[in-house]
Amino acid sequence: MVVLSVVIPAHNEQAVLPSTLESLSRGTHKQLCLVIVCNGCSDFTGSVARAVAPDAIVLESNVASKTHALNVGDRIASGFPRFYLDADIRVSPGALDTVARRMAETGAPIASPRPVMDLEGCCWLVRAYYAVWLELPYVRDGLMGTGVYAVSREGRQRFGEFPQVLADDGYVRALFKPSERLLVTECHVVVRAPRNLANLVKIKTRSRLGVYELHKKFPELAVAAEAHGGALSFVASRPSLWVPAVVYLAVNLLTRWRARSMVRQQKFSVWERDDSRRAAGSGG
């Protein structure tokens, strides 16, 4: 039987991990090797993981590092394709099987489901930002900002351990040519959007800082830069998006300034994340 592997790094994710694990249990018919690495947790992430997914391998590390957790999980996981999944997203029923099937059919070494943003409870500024962001060519191309990607056995041989970087997905994506990356549109992954502007600025600053860090540490890699041309053309033809475009540009400028300030201060280890979806009773 084909074995699919899933590695989930989880840092203080007791509020959102249950829905992620429950989404995995719907529609996966092949044998699943699920490894959850609780890293540097001060809450009950490990206990929650064991309760919701009793068949999973749950490991606990004192090191609060996503890439360290990915490496720990990688050493335990068996089978391919191997999925690397953020702890705060939800996959559509059967998504893992669908991605695995399409990878086998096409020979793609890396793939991801298409992203769908969960904007429930978000303020209008956040909604405005994502109205434009979702039209960016690099977003529509997939594999960025989705919270999940899968690599084949051959694809995993492209690199050794995950390096200590903020943007593990950006690093892995840069190892593959655009023609090798597969966006599987038949299934999707639900990405939780921040509910307020402050948390949106946090995660977008982290994302931009991650790109800057990759350019600094791995100049030989063709790290993807945001391509805005297609989105600007789309916005220009849609008057309803002109106001959202102002919001998008303002957030873009602010996060660039914040990330560059962190670069000057060598704060590559700063990990800003969205806490608006992780509060108890958030319903996310």
C-alpha positions, 0 to 999 in steps of 0.5 A: 500500500502507498504510504503518504507522510505528513510532517507538522511542526507545531509551536503552541498550537493547541487552539488550531491544531484540532481542526487541522488534524480533523481535516486530514482524517477526511478522505485520506484512504491510503496509509498515512504516516503522520508525524507531529513535532511539538517544538518549544511549547508552553501549552498543551499542544502535545496532549491535544495532538495525541487526543485528536490523532491517536495514531500519529507519532507525536514528538516533543522538542525543547527547541522552539524552531520550525526548521528544527522541527521539520528536520526532527520529523523528517528523520521519523517520517516514512514514505512519499510523497512527503507533505510539510504542513503548517499546524494552522491550516485545513486541507479539503477532503481527499486533498492528500490523495489527490495531490499524490495522484497528480504527482504520480501522473505528471512526475512533478517533484513538488506540488501543493493544493490551491489556496483558499483564504478564510476571511471570516471575522476579518476586518475590512482592511484585511479583506481589502488586502487579500482581494488584491494579494490573491491576484498576484501571479506568484500567489496564483502560481501556488506553493507560496503562502499555502501552508502546505507543500509535498515533495516526491522522493526525487524532490526530497533528494534536492536538499539535505536538512532544512536550513535555519531560515524563516521561509522554509517554503521559499527555500524549497520552492527555489530549488525547483524550476517553475516548470517542475512545480505543480499546483493541484487545482482539484483540491484546496487548502484553507489558509486562515487570514489574520483578523486584524491589521496588526497581525496582518502586518506581523505575518507579512513582515515575517514573510518579507524578512524571510525572502531577504534572509534567503537572498542573504544566505543563499544568493545562488538560489533564484528566490522568487520575488513578488510579481505584481504586473498581472495583479496591477492589470487586473486591478486597473480593470476593476474599479471595485478594487481601486480602494483595496489596492491602496490598502495593499500598497500601504501594507506592502510599504510598511512591511518592507520598511519593517523588514529592512529595519530588522535586516539592518539590526540582524534580527533574522531570528524574529518570528512574528505570527498571527495570534488573532486566530489562536486565542481561546474560543477564536473559532478558527 
